Amino acid sequence: MDLVSALTVAAAAYYSGEPTMTDAEFDAAQESLFDVDPDNDYFSVVGAEEPEGGGFLKVEHIQEMGSLRKATPGSNTLRNWLSKTSPDVGDFLLVVSDKLDGISISLKYLRGNFVQAVTRGDGKVGDDITDNVRKMRGCISNLHGHTFTGFIRGEIVLTKSSHALVPKYKNRRNAAAGISKRLTDTDICKALTVICYRADGFCTKQEEFSFLSSVGLIVPGWRTCTGAREVEDVLAEYSNGTRGGLDYDIDGLVVEYDALESRVGLGQSQGRPNGALACKFPSDSAVTTLKAIHWQVGASSVVIPVGEFSPVDVGGVTVSRASIGSTQAFLSLSLKEGATILVSRRNDVIPKIEKVISGGTTEFCVPVLCPSCENSLCRSGAHTICTHDNCHAQIVGKLRRWVVGIGVKNFGISLLTALVGEGMRDIPSLYLLEELYLADLELSGKRLGTKSAKKAMSGLLDRTELSLATFVGSLSIDMCGNTVCSTLCDAGIDTLDKMRAAKASDLSGIPGLGQARASSFVLGLEKNSHVIDSLLCNAGISILLPTKLSGKLDGICVCFSGTRDKVLEEKIKFAGGKVKATVNKNLTHLIVKDPQENTSKIKKAKSYGTEILTISEFYAKCLP
């Protein structure tokens, strides 16, 4: 597996709750990729996609809110970065500032007056939380007579001294995230503080900080340095006490060239500026006692070791379990029952067993049999895997990936687990279910019920027309989800027959695939041949044509609010239309569940004169 594929798979596994790589391994792999290919598309992903709904108006950022490349503790990233960038910079002066551990925010000022505050979101689209931010300490309505027009970037934090105002929150960062997006009882936002660290239109970073301070805004601690040794000394100073004495939480220091000309001249790599670097602190840690090791089977067949230990507070969060990531990592720790261990939260988020301190009785071993199907396990590289197709955990995972991939709701893990327990073995079997049978199915000792069964089946049977990318991308082919399948379609492999006829050598040269992913796709498609045929022949699934429907919707631009329909989205795109996440003046139709609602999107659409329709009304008018 190539490095990009490995990182992509590991990231997907982490967000699905089945991590296959430790965070230390993940950080090291990211740095290795950056060293050999800093412009790789992998590094363009920033933050988290803003979900639909939520009650806040979605706003597209005029200036994309990216993030910084990170230097992990103990690595040579800082020195390598300086040696790589300094030859292109005439002035070596660096500015080092506190890296705030809060929620990123963009503040818009017009002639010195505060007019809008938008969260980072995915870097391109965020939530307008202006009214909440106005209540926060550090938000200045007028910049003390200054006529500044532009954007100021900052961070929303809950300071240590204000923590007592919201005692129900144990973790200050989580508190800042939750409180800042409150829809009701928003006076609680007064407990939060906005700290600013970037402003448009200044020639040096020092001038930026000086301006922000002069107009009454709160700024983080900062100082100047002239080389790696001075920066490392500052990092050590913070780690040895300065960090703990601050009234706000930080998880590192930001190092950047002072001169704007230098920073601009160094350019960017996938949205991350080459003229700045985030140097992370060693993670918070605590000592506890190891109680057990649990082995969990993921949908991709990897069996993951998870450590269970006595609950312990690490950085304001109580943790009692931590994924060890791989069999190789597990063996390197030589874990024993009752051992005293050191637990951290890497990047102040992910629980991690760092090392064994002492003690313990019986050493834990790698299982020989799968904890789900009890068949023999085998090693594959750093991992232990279950290769048996009848493994219940894998079947549940594949069923879940299918229903989520095609946009079906009401088929959760509990329901799918119960179905597999009753004998279900593949995806086509879902379409043979009857409502009466489903209603009588017991979940935790209770019947599912007629209403829930009807909702589940109607949702499933409503999703029978799928794009080729959605259909193939939801079959749990290793390393090949919807994005990879869309890439294949864009490259001309846009029918099922073409995909089935393709060889790995035909696909490996397509950008974004590579030999490992191409081979996995070909083998996975062949392995799922009977599933594909059964879905198309017996389950009523049909694949939408890959060609445009005569450009019928050319010029049509729609947005959904309060409802989603993947099939309709695909039909709009195939017919030449566009689907957007936000409402703007270029939108032609807003598709809603109830036109009488008074949501922010509906209000904005009305202000632009945009036509507002339900799904059925849109079908009748635009796709009769």
C-alpha positions, 0 to 999 in steps of 0.5 A: 500500500502506498503512503497516501493510501495508507494515510487515507485508509487510516484516517477513514478508519479513525473517524469510523471508530476503528483506528488501524494506526497509532497516532504516533505512526500516523504523524510520522507517516504524514511527515514522511509524505510531506518530505517527499511530496509536499504538494500532494492532494492529501494535505488539502483536507482541513478541519471538519465538513460543516453538517447540514442543519444546526440552525446557523447560516452557512457562509463561504469564506472569502479568505479560506481558513486553512491550518498549519503544518505541525511539528511533533515533539522530538522530531526534526521537523522544525530544523528541517523546515528552517533549513529548507525555507531560510535560503529563500528568505533574506530576513531570518527573524521569526515570531513565536506565539502561543498556539491557542487550543480553542475554536477558530473564528474569522471576524469581519470589520468594516471601517472599524466596525465589527459586522460578522463572525464565522467559524472555520468549518471545513476551511471553505464554509463555516457557521455565522455565529455573529450574535453569540460572538458579540457577547464574548469578552474580547469582541470589540464592536468598534476598533477605538476609532481605527477605520480598519476594513478586512478580516481578523482571525482569532480563537474562541477559548474558555479561560481557566479563570472563567471555567467556574462560570460553566462548571458542568463542562470538564474540558475547556475546549469542548466547552468553547465549541459547545457554548459558542454555537448555542441557539438558546440561552446564549448569555452563557457566551459571556463566559468565553473569550476571543483572542486574536492573532492575525489581521490583514494589511500589515508588512510584519507579524510584529506590526499585526500584533501591535495593531491588534493590541492597540485597538483593544483586542486581546492577543496571545503571548508572543516574542521574536527569535532568530533561529532553531536553537532559540525556538527550542529554548522557548519550547522547553521554557513553556514545557517547564512551567510557562504553559501551566501559568497561562490563563488559557490552554495552548497545545504548542507554539506557532513559528513564522517568519516576521516579514509578510513578504517572506511568508508570501514569497514561500507560498503554500502547499495545499492550503498550508502556508510554507512560511509558518509551522505549528510546534506541538508540545508533548501530550498531557499524561497520567499514570494508571493501571492496565486491566484488560486488552480487548480485540475488536474486528473492523469492517476491513478485517483488521483486528485491533487491540484496545487497552482498558485501564482504571479511569484517569484524568488526562488534560481535563478528560477522563479516559479508560480505554485506548486503541493500541492501533496495530499488533506490532505496536501491541507487541512492542509494549509487552503489556501485562495485566495489572501493569502500571502504565503511562497514558496520554492524549496525543494532540490533546485528543486521542488516548494513547498508552505510551509505555509500561512503567512497572509491574504486572502479572500475566502478559497479554498475548495476540489471539489465535482465533477471531473474537467474533467468528472464532476462526483462525487469524493471520498476520498481514504486515503490522496487523492481525486480520480475519480472512473468513467471509462468515465473520459476523463483525465483518458482515455487520461492517459491510452492511453498515457501510452499504446503508450509510454509503447509499444514504439510508437511515434507520439501519443502525449497528444494533439492528444490523447486528441482530439481523446477522445474528438471525442469519443475514450474510450479504447486502442483497439479503437486506432487500428480501426483508419483510416489514412483519419479520423486521417488526418482530425482531428483538433488540435488547429484549424489545420488539423493533415495532411496526413503525420503526420497521416501516421507516427502515424498509421505506428508506431502503427501498427509496434508494434504488437508483444509484450513481455508479460511484455510489453503488461500487463505492459502498461495497466495502472494497478495501481503499476504494470508496465513493471518491476513488470510484468517482475518480475512475468515472472521471477518467472514463471508466464510467460504466460497470462493464468498463470497471469489470473489464479493467486490469490493475495495470490499466488503472494504476496510472490514473492520478490518485490510484496507484498500483496498490489501490488499483489491485485492490479495486480489481480484486474487490470488484471480482470478489463482490461479483455475485453481490453486484449481480444479485443487487442488480437482478434481484434487489431492484437496484439500478445504476443511473446513466453516466451521461448528462440527460441532454443538459436539461438542468444546465444553469440550474443551481440548487441547495438543500435545507432540512432534507436531503435526497442523494438520488435527486442530487445525482440526477441534478448533476447528471442533467447538468445542474449544480448542488451547493452547500450554501445559499447565495445570489447565484442559487436558482432553487432552494429545496426544502422539507417545509417552505413555511419554515423560517430557517436562516436558509429560507430567509436568505433565499427569499431575500435573493428572490430564489425559488423555494420548492419541496422535493416533489415540487422540484421533480414536477417542475424540473424533472417531470 
